[in-house]
């Protein structure tokens, strides 16, 4: 599942989250967060965790 990199970065900036902080809050590794921010795909489960940690709907992050 591909996520919108720009939307993730905007949501992170709005909350003043670093990749490490997002990783901690979502339960996903920082390396995975970095890979997603660089355009790699992820599982639906990972995407749901990231959306929940950012406080947004999954649909807002998916392409």
Secondary structure, DSSP 8 states (H G I E B T S, - for coil): --B-HHHHHHHHHHHT--HHHHHHHHT--HHHHHHHHTT----HHHHHHHHHHHTS-HHHHB-
